Amino acid sequence: MEKINIIEGLLYIAGDLGLSEETLMMHVPITKMQLENEVKQYDKEHFTIVNHGDMYFLKTTEEMEKYIKRVLDDRPAKKLSQAALEVLAIIAYNQPISRSGIESVRGIQSDGPISTLINKGLVKKKNITDERAQYFETTQSFLEIFGLKSLDDLPADDMIAEQEEIDLFFNSLKEQNQ
């Protein structure tokens, strides 16, 4: 079997999480230069292989977007619970953060929301040398889903505080008019 077909298959299975250069080189086996050449020469009508940093992803081409969008729009939306959104925000703004760090901010156990976020590919575990605790950070998929290029694009604290004040004002107006 050709190496590019193996790469394509592995990236397909990896989905939105993608695979690191190291993982591909270990499992194909292939050198870094060979991997880069295979990816450059990859030519499928509706798929492309892209890399961000040392991560590789199998993506559909822009021509396929309208068809994919139709299928996805027909599916019922799977929303995150309020607890999962809280945990996601805590991780996004404080990463890497331990489970106990998340729970100290929330004041409640967060195993369920953390598992949900990991299963949805929005959060991943991060190993920190000489630390026993598990740490968590957001994934590339998180950035893509929320339309962010990097974590620097997250709203700043002052923007959030301003929005909360606006929301409180409008909520108080609604309450007065009821």
C-alpha positions in Angstrom: 0.0 0.0 0.0 1.3 3.5 -0.9 2.4 5.6 2.1 0.0 8.5 1.1 -3.0 6.1 1.3 -1.9 5.1 4.8 -1.5 8.7 5.8 -4.9 9.5 4.4 -6.5 6.6 6.3 -4.9 7.5 9.6 -5.9 11.2 9.2 -9.4 10.1 8.3 -9.7 8.1 11.5 -8.1 10.9 13.6 -10.9 13.2 12.5 -10.8 16.8 13.8 -8.1 16.0 16.3 -5.6 15.3 13.5 -2.3 13.6 14.1 1.1 14.9 15.0 4.0 14.7 12.6 5.7 12.4 15.1 2.8 10.0 15.2 2.6 9.8 11.4 6.3 9.2 11.1 6.2 6.5 13.7 3.2 4.6 12.3 3.7 4.9 8.5 7.0 4.7 8.8 8.3 7.7 6.9 10.8 10.5 7.4 9.9 14.1 7.9 11.0 15.1 4.4 9.1 12.1 2.8 6.0 13.1 4.8 6.2 16.7 3.6 6.7 15.5 0.0 3.8 13.1 0.2 1.5 15.8 1.6 2.6 18.3 -1.2 1.9 15.7 -3.9 -1.5 14.7 -2.3 -4.1 15.3 -5.0 -7.7 14.3 -4.4 -10.6 16.2 -5.9 -12.5 16.7 -2.7 -9.9 16.3 0.1 -6.7 18.1 1.1 -4.2 17.5 3.8 -3.2 20.5 5.8 -0.8 21.1 8.7 -0.9 23.5 11.5 2.4 23.5 13.4 3.3 19.8 13.7 -0.3 18.6 13.4 -1.8 17.2 10.2 -5.5 17.1 9.3 -7.5 15.6 6.5 -10.0 18.3 5.3 -12.6 18.6 2.6 -12.1 21.2 -0.1 -14.0 24.4 -0.3 -16.1 23.0 -3.2 -17.5 20.4 -0.8 -18.6 22.9 1.8 -22.1 23.6 0.5 -22.9 19.9 0.3 -21.5 19.2 3.8 -23.3 22.3 5.2 -26.6 20.9 3.9 -26.2 17.6 5.6 -25.0 19.2 8.9 -27.9 21.7 8.8 -30.3 18.8 8.6 -29.0 17.3 11.8 -30.4 18.3 15.2 -27.9 20.6 17.0 -26.1 19.1 19.9 -25.6 21.9 22.3 -23.3 22.0 25.3 -24.8 22.2 28.8 -24.3 25.3 30.9 -21.9 23.3 33.1 -19.8 22.3 30.0 -19.7 25.8 28.7 -18.5 27.1 32.1 -15.8 24.5 32.2 -14.8 25.2 28.6 -14.5 28.9 29.4 -12.4 28.2 32.5 -10.1 26.0 30.5 -9.8 28.4 27.6 -8.8 31.3 29.8 -6.6 29.5 32.3 -4.9 26.7 30.3 -3.3 24.6 31.1 -5.4 24.0 34.2 -5.8 21.1 36.5 -9.1 19.4 37.4 -8.8 20.8 40.9 -8.1 24.3 39.5 -11.3 24.0 37.4 -13.3 22.9 40.4 -12.0 25.6 42.7 -13.1 28.2 40.2 -16.6 26.6 39.7 -17.0 25.5 43.3 -18.4 22.1 42.2 -17.1 18.8 40.8 -16.6 18.9 37.1 -15.9 15.3 35.9 -19.0 15.1 33.7 -18.5 18.4 31.8 -14.7 17.6 31.4 -15.5 14.2 29.9 -18.1 15.8 27.5 -15.6 18.3 26.3 -12.9 15.7 25.8 -15.4 13.5 23.9 -16.4 16.4 21.6 -12.7 17.1 20.9 -12.8 20.6 22.4 -10.4 19.9 25.2 -7.5 17.5 25.6 -5.3 16.3 28.5 -1.9 17.9 28.7 1.0 16.2 30.5 3.2 18.4 32.5 6.5 17.1 33.6 6.8 16.5 37.4 3.1 17.1 38.0 0.8 14.3 39.2 -2.4 16.2 38.5 -4.1 16.0 35.1 -4.1 19.3 33.2 -6.4 20.3 30.4 -6.2 22.6 27.4 -8.3 23.5 24.4 -7.7 21.9 21.0 -7.3 23.1 17.5 -10.9 22.0 17.0 -12.0 24.4 19.7 -10.4 27.3 17.8 -12.0 26.2 14.5 -15.5 25.7 15.9 -15.5 29.1 17.7 -13.9 30.9 14.7 -10.7 31.8 16.5 -7.2 31.9 14.9 -5.5 31.7 18.2 -6.3 32.0 21.9 -5.3 35.6 21.6 -8.6 36.1 19.8 -10.6 35.2 23.0 -12.5 38.2 24.3 -10.6 40.2 26.9 -11.8 40.4 30.5 -12.9 44.0 30.1 -15.0 43.1 27.0 -16.7 40.3 29.0 -17.4 42.6 32.0 -18.8 45.2 29.7 -21.1 42.6 28.0 -22.2 41.3 31.4 -23.1 44.9 32.5 -25.1 45.3 29.3 -26.9 42.0 29.8 -27.7 42.9 33.4 -29.1 46.2 32.3 -31.4 44.7 29.7 -32.5 41.9 32.0 -33.5 44.5 34.7 -35.5 46.4 32.0 -37.3 43.2 31.1 -38.1 42.4 34.7 -39.5 46.0 35.3 -41.8 45.7 32.2 -43.3 42.4 33.3 
